[in-house]
Amino acid sequence: MDSHLEHLDWSLLQVFVAVADGGSLSEAARRLGQSQPTIGRQVRRLEEESGLDLFQRQPRGLALTEQGQAILPAARRMAAAVGEIALAAAGEDRGLGGTLRLTASEMVAFHHLPPILSRMRRDVPEMQIVLIPSDRSENLLFREADLAVRMYRSEQLDVVTRRIGWLSIGAFAAKDYLDRKGRPTSIADVAGHDLIGYDRSDLILRGMRQMGLSIGREDFATRCDDQVTYWQLVRAGCGIGFGQVAFGSQDPALERILPELRIPALPVWLAAHEAVRKTPRVALAWRMLEEGLAPILSQSEA
């Protein structure tokens, strides 16, 4: 092995893997909980100490060079080993104090988790909480998060999961939009309205096809993949959209459309790595999340 590589700081290799996987300094900074300038300095330090050119700048981020691609498999193995050591150490943590990293979808994080986390802080003031609103799969194996609230079951090895219920989904529109365009009285009427959908995600398309509506992405008058912004488009009157009944029905600006529609509900899962699942901090947060989310969940998919 090159003498330059024998004495590298392992943390720099973890940064390298995060940038390679995220495709940009900003995404790596978000994943690692550091600032973008810090990540940039660490990448430069790694390139200087290794004598390798690892990334090339592109308009939308960073791409691996041939040298970067050559060392990535070994760097992944080293990062995995560091992750295993961190998990083993975390599994020995017997206190409630310290940091809990929790990830959830943007809508769950925005609408449902703040009061639950407030209770956690009130009951366990020694616990520090990092909330990561994200609709991507946070990697529980590398401790990007200790605990996850997900709308799907994790298939990662060594991750403990439990489905705690279902979130009902409904069709909603702003009242002023319905006053202007009319209120649909059947599923066929819905297809004739302005619809708000996702762009890259096909989640809404699949749900509508299950209801018997054969539509494509181009049938959405407005599209947005960011769910928080998506919901603001519904509230602003861009058309009919789809969201959780738990908060849609409480919004005075909105009206639920055809409540008898059988729109597929979203399963809600809790997930944590088995090495930390039984530690007091994660176990307590798991229990408080179950209790806090119970009022908005149904126990059947219907």
C-alpha positions as CSV (number, residue, x, y, z in Angstrom):
1,M,0.0,0.0,0.0
2,D,1.2,3.5,-0.8
3,S,2.7,5.1,2.3
4,H,0.4,8.1,1.9
5,L,-2.6,5.8,2.4
6,E,-1.3,3.9,5.4
7,H,-1.8,6.7,7.9
8,L,-5.0,8.2,6.7
9,D,-7.6,9.4,9.2
10,W,-10.5,7.0,9.0
11,S,-13.0,9.8,9.5
12,L,-11.8,11.3,6.1
13,L,-12.7,8.0,4.4
14,Q,-16.2,8.3,5.9
15,V,-16.5,11.8,4.5
16,F,-15.3,10.5,1.1
17,V,-18.0,7.8,1.1
18,A,-20.7,10.3,2.1
19,V,-19.7,12.7,-0.7
20,A,-19.6,9.8,-3.2
21,D,-23.0,8.6,-2.2
22,G,-24.6,12.0,-1.8
23,G,-23.1,13.5,-5.0
24,S,-22.4,16.9,-3.4
25,L,-20.8,18.5,-0.4
26,S,-24.1,19.9,0.8
27,E,-25.8,16.4,0.9
28,A,-22.8,14.9,2.6
29,A,-22.8,17.7,5.2
30,R,-26.5,17.0,5.8
31,R,-25.9,13.3,6.2
32,L,-23.0,13.7,8.6
33,G,-24.4,16.6,10.6
34,Q,-21.5,18.9,9.6
35,S,-21.2,22.2,7.7
36,Q,-20.5,22.2,4.0
37,P,-17.2,24.2,4.3
38,T,-16.0,21.6,6.9
39,I,-16.8,18.8,4.4
40,G,-15.0,20.7,1.7
41,R,-11.9,21.1,3.8
42,Q,-11.9,17.4,4.7
43,V,-12.2,16.4,1.1
44,R,-9.3,18.6,0.1
45,R,-7.3,17.2,3.1
46,L,-8.0,13.7,2.0
47,E,-6.9,14.4,-1.6
48,E,-3.7,16.1,-0.3
49,E,-2.8,13.4,2.1
50,S,-3.5,10.6,-0.3
51,G,-2.0,12.3,-3.4
52,L,-5.2,11.3,-5.3
53,D,-7.7,13.4,-7.3
54,L,-11.0,11.9,-6.1
55,F,-13.7,14.2,-7.4
56,Q,-14.4,16.3,-10.4
57,R,-16.7,19.3,-10.2
58,Q,-19.9,19.3,-12.2
59,P,-22.7,21.8,-12.6
60,R,-24.9,19.8,-10.2
61,G,-22.4,18.5,-7.7
62,L,-19.4,16.2,-7.6
63,A,-18.6,13.1,-9.6
64,L,-16.0,10.5,-8.8
65,T,-12.8,10.4,-10.9
66,E,-11.3,7.1,-12.0
67,Q,-9.0,7.2,-8.9
68,G,-12.0,7.9,-6.7
69,Q,-13.9,5.0,-8.2
70,A,-10.9,2.7,-7.7
71,I,-10.7,3.3,-3.9
72,L,-14.5,3.5,-3.2
73,P,-15.1,-0.2,-2.6
74,A,-12.3,-0.4,0.0
75,A,-13.5,2.9,1.6
76,R,-17.0,1.5,1.9
77,R,-15.6,-1.5,3.7
78,M,-13.7,0.7,6.1
79,A,-16.7,2.9,6.7
80,A,-18.8,-0.1,7.4
81,A,-16.3,-1.3,10.0
82,V,-16.3,2.1,11.7
83,G,-20.1,1.9,11.7
84,E,-20.1,-1.5,13.4
85,I,-17.7,-0.2,16.1
86,A,-20.0,2.8,16.7
87,L,-23.1,0.6,16.9
88,A,-21.3,-1.7,19.3
89,A,-20.4,1.2,21.5
90,A,-23.9,2.7,21.3
91,G,-25.4,-0.6,22.3
92,E,-23.5,-0.3,25.6
93,D,-25.0,3.1,26.4
94,R,-27.2,2.7,29.5
95,G,-28.2,6.3,30.1
96,L,-31.1,8.5,28.9
97,G,-28.8,11.5,28.4
98,G,-27.0,12.2,25.1
99,T,-28.2,12.7,21.6
100,L,-31.1,10.9,19.9
101,R,-31.1,11.2,16.1
102,L,-34.7,10.7,14.7
103,T,-35.7,10.7,11.0
104,A,-39.2,10.8,9.6
105,S,-40.9,11.9,6.4
106,E,-41.1,15.6,5.9
107,M,-44.9,15.6,6.5
108,V,-44.8,13.5,9.6
109,A,-41.9,15.5,10.9
110,F,-43.7,18.8,10.2
111,H,-47.2,17.9,11.3
112,H,-47.0,15.2,13.9
113,L,-43.6,15.0,15.7
114,P,-43.1,18.4,17.3
115,P,-45.6,17.9,20.1
116,I,-44.3,14.4,20.7
117,L,-40.7,15.7,20.9
118,S,-41.8,18.5,23.2
119,R,-43.1,15.8,25.6
120,M,-39.8,14.0,25.3
121,R,-37.8,17.1,26.2
122,R,-40.2,17.8,29.1
123,D,-39.9,14.3,30.5
124,V,-36.3,13.7,29.7
125,P,-34.5,17.1,29.7
126,E,-31.1,15.4,29.6
127,M,-31.9,14.0,26.1
128,Q,-30.8,16.0,23.1
129,I,-32.9,15.4,20.0
130,V,-31.8,15.8,16.3
131,L,-34.8,15.6,14.0
132,I,-34.0,14.8,10.4
133,P,-37.0,15.5,8.1
134,S,-36.3,13.4,5.0
135,D,-38.2,11.3,2.5
136,R,-35.2,9.3,1.6
137,S,-34.0,6.2,3.4
138,E,-31.7,7.3,6.2
139,N,-29.0,4.6,6.8
140,L,-29.6,3.2,10.3
141,L,-26.6,1.0,9.9
142,F,-24.1,3.9,9.8
143,R,-26.0,5.8,12.6
144,E,-27.2,8.6,10.3
145,A,-30.3,8.1,12.6
146,D,-30.9,6.0,15.7
147,L,-34.7,5.7,15.1
148,A,-36.8,6.1,12.0
149,V,-40.5,6.7,11.4
150,R,-41.1,5.3,7.9
151,M,-44.0,4.7,5.5
152,Y,-42.5,1.3,4.4
153,R,-40.8,-1.6,6.1
154,S,-37.0,-1.4,6.2
155,E,-35.3,-4.3,4.4
156,Q,-31.9,-3.6,5.9
157,L,-30.3,-6.5,7.7
158,D,-30.1,-6.1,11.5
159,V,-32.8,-3.5,11.6
160,V,-35.7,-4.1,13.9
161,T,-39.1,-2.9,12.6
162,R,-42.7,-2.7,13.8
163,R,-45.8,-1.5,12.0
164,I,-47.7,0.7,14.5
165,G,-50.7,1.5,12.3
166,W,-52.0,3.1,9.1
167,L,-52.4,6.7,8.0
168,S,-55.6,7.4,6.2
169,I,-55.3,9.3,2.9
170,G,-58.0,11.6,1.4
171,A,-58.5,13.9,-1.5
172,F,-58.6,17.6,-0.7
173,A,-59.0,21.0,-2.4
174,A,-59.1,24.6,-1.3
175,K,-62.7,25.8,-0.7
176,D,-62.2,28.7,-3.1
177,Y,-61.0,26.4,-5.8
178,L,-64.1,24.2,-5.4
179,D,-66.3,27.3,-5.4
180,R,-64.7,28.3,-8.7
181,K,-64.5,24.9,-10.4
182,G,-67.3,22.9,-8.8
183,R,-67.4,20.0,-6.4
184,P,-66.9,16.5,-7.9
185,T,-69.7,14.1,-7.0
186,S,-68.0,10.9,-8.5
187,I,-64.6,9.5,-9.2
188,A,-65.2,10.2,-12.8
189,D,-65.6,13.9,-12.0
190,V,-62.2,14.0,-10.3
191,A,-60.4,13.2,-13.6
192,G,-62.0,16.4,-15.1
193,H,-60.5,18.7,-12.4
194,D,-57.1,20.2,-12.0
195,L,-55.0,17.6,-10.2
196,I,-51.8,18.1,-8.2
197,G,-49.3,15.3,-8.3
198,Y,-45.7,14.3,-7.9
199,D,-43.2,14.6,-10.6
200,R,-40.6,11.8,-10.2
201,S,-42.5,9.8,-7.6
202,D,-45.3,7.5,-8.9
203,L,-47.0,7.1,-5.5
204,I,-50.1,9.1,-6.4
205,L,-50.3,7.6,-9.8
206,R,-50.3,4.1,-8.4
207,G,-53.0,5.0,-5.8
208,M,-55.3,6.6,-8.5
209,R,-54.9,3.5,-10.7
210,Q,-56.0,1.4,-7.8
211,M,-59.1,3.5,-7.7
212,G,-59.8,2.8,-11.3
213,L,-58.4,6.1,-12.8
214,S,-56.1,5.5,-15.7
215,I,-54.0,8.6,-15.8
216,G,-50.4,9.6,-16.5
217,R,-48.0,12.1,-15.1
218,E,-48.9,14.6,-17.8
219,D,-52.5,14.7,-16.5
220,F,-51.4,16.5,-13.4
221,A,-51.8,20.3,-13.9
222,T,-49.2,21.0,-11.2
223,R,-46.4,18.7,-10.0
224,C,-44.0,18.9,-7.0
225,D,-42.1,16.2,-5.2
226,D,-41.4,18.2,-2.1
227,Q,-44.4,17.2,0.1
228,V,-44.5,20.3,2.3
229,T,-44.5,22.5,-0.8
230,Y,-47.0,20.1,-2.4
231,W,-49.5,20.6,0.4
232,Q,-49.1,24.4,0.1
233,L,-50.1,24.1,-3.5
234,V,-53.3,22.3,-2.5
235,R,-54.0,25.0,0.1
236,A,-53.4,27.8,-2.4
237,G,-56.1,26.5,-4.8
238,C,-54.0,24.9,-7.6
239,G,-56.4,21.9,-7.7
240,I,-57.2,18.6,-6.0
241,G,-54.5,16.9,-4.1
242,F,-54.0,14.0,-1.8
243,G,-52.8,14.0,1.8
244,Q,-53.2,12.7,5.3
245,V,-56.7,12.9,6.6
246,A,-55.2,13.5,10.1
247,F,-54.2,17.1,9.2
248,G,-56.2,17.8,6.0
249,S,-59.5,17.5,7.8
250,Q,-58.3,20.0,10.4
251,D,-57.4,22.7,7.9
252,P,-60.2,25.3,7.7
253,A,-59.0,26.3,4.2
254,L,-59.6,22.9,2.8
255,E,-62.5,20.6,2.0
256,R,-62.3,16.8,1.7
257,I,-63.5,15.5,-1.6
258,L,-65.5,12.3,-1.9
259,P,-64.7,10.9,1.6
260,E,-66.1,7.5,0.5
261,L,-63.2,7.1,-1.9
262,R,-61.1,4.1,-0.9
263,I,-57.6,5.6,-1.2
264,P,-54.8,3.2,-0.1
265,A,-53.7,4.0,3.4
266,L,-50.0,4.5,4.3
267,P,-48.4,2.0,6.7
268,V,-46.4,3.5,9.5
269,W,-43.3,1.7,10.7
270,L,-40.8,2.3,13.5
271,A,-37.3,1.1,12.8
272,A,-34.0,1.0,14.7
273,H,-30.8,-1.0,14.4
274,E,-31.0,-4.1,16.8
275,A,-27.7,-3.0,18.5
276,V,-29.4,0.2,19.8
277,R,-33.1,-0.8,19.9
278,K,-33.0,-1.8,23.6
279,T,-30.8,1.0,24.9
280,P,-32.8,3.2,27.4
281,R,-32.7,6.3,25.2
282,V,-34.0,4.6,22.0
283,A,-36.4,2.3,23.9
284,L,-38.0,5.3,25.6
285,A,-38.2,7.3,22.3
286,W,-39.7,4.3,20.6
287,R,-42.4,3.9,23.3
288,M,-43.2,7.7,23.3
289,L,-43.5,7.7,19.5
290,E,-45.9,4.8,19.6
291,E,-48.1,6.5,22.2
292,G,-47.9,9.9,20.5
293,L,-48.8,8.7,17.0
294,A,-51.5,6.4,18.2
295,P,-54.3,9.0,18.0
296,I,-53.8,9.6,14.3
297,L,-53.4,6.0,13.2
298,S,-55.9,3.3,12.4
299,Q,-55.1,-0.3,13.1
300,S,-56.4,-1.5,9.7
301,E,-55.6,-0.6,6.1
302,A,-59.2,0.1,5.3
